[in-house]
Amino acid sequence: MRCIFVVKIELLELTDKIVKYKYIPENSDEYGIVSFDRVTGEKKIDKLVSGYSMNYPAHAFHRIKEYIENNNFQKKDVIAWY
């Protein structure tokens, strides 16, 4: 049986230079923050949620990269994988 993993993301900041999202793994009370430099493409974890794998910010980064490519930034989104 496969497990489904979920991370929620919420937009915190959007400028010409940077996009920053809060990410919330599963049903955690804690959240992390990831940012993406829209000019250089540099990814950064500003705040990591302890006790969860790096898959959560990695999936957030992947979705944010899609937003940048499409120039369409969602205020909130849910990402699921297994």
N, C-alpha and C positions, 0 to 999 in steps of 0.2 A: 504494500500500500504506500502511495506517495504522500508526502506532506506538502501542503500548500503554505507558502510563506508570503507575507504581505508587509509592505511599507507604504505609509501615507506620506505625501509631501505637501508642504504649504509654502507659497511664495512669501518671502520676507522683504526682498529688495530687488529692484530691476532698474538698471541704468544702461547707458550705452556701453559701459565698460564691464560691468559685473552683474551677475544674477546670483541670488542667494536664496536657498530654500531650507526650511526646517524639515527634517525627516523623522518619522515616528515609527519604529519597528513594532510589528504585531500590535499587541494591546498594551504597550509600555506606557508608563506614566512619564517617562523621560523622553527627551528628544535630542537629536543631534542637529548640526548645521553644516551644510555643504555649500561651497561657492564655486563658481565657474567664471573665469576671466573670458569675456566674450571677444577680446582682441587677440590674446595669445593662446587661448584654449587651455590654459593651465587650470587644473582642478585642485581644490583644497578642502580638507575637512577642518572646519573651524571648531567644531565640537563633536566628539565621538560619544556614542552611547555605549557604556561598558556592559559587558555580558552578552553582546550580540556580535555576530560575525561581520566581516567587512562586506558581505554580500549586500547588506542593506544600503550603505552609502554608494556602493558600486551600481546598484540598480537605480538609485536616485540620479547619479551622474549620467547614466545611459539615457534616462528619460529627459533630463535637462538638455543633453546634447541634441536630442531630437527637437526640442523646443527651439533651440538656437538655430538649427538648420532650417526649420519652418517659420522662424520668427513669430511663433505663436505660443505664448507663455500662459499656462493654466495657473489659476490662483490656488487650486487644490487638485490633487490627483491621488489615485490609489494604484499601486503596482503590485501584481501578484506573480509568483513563479513557483515551480516545484522542482 
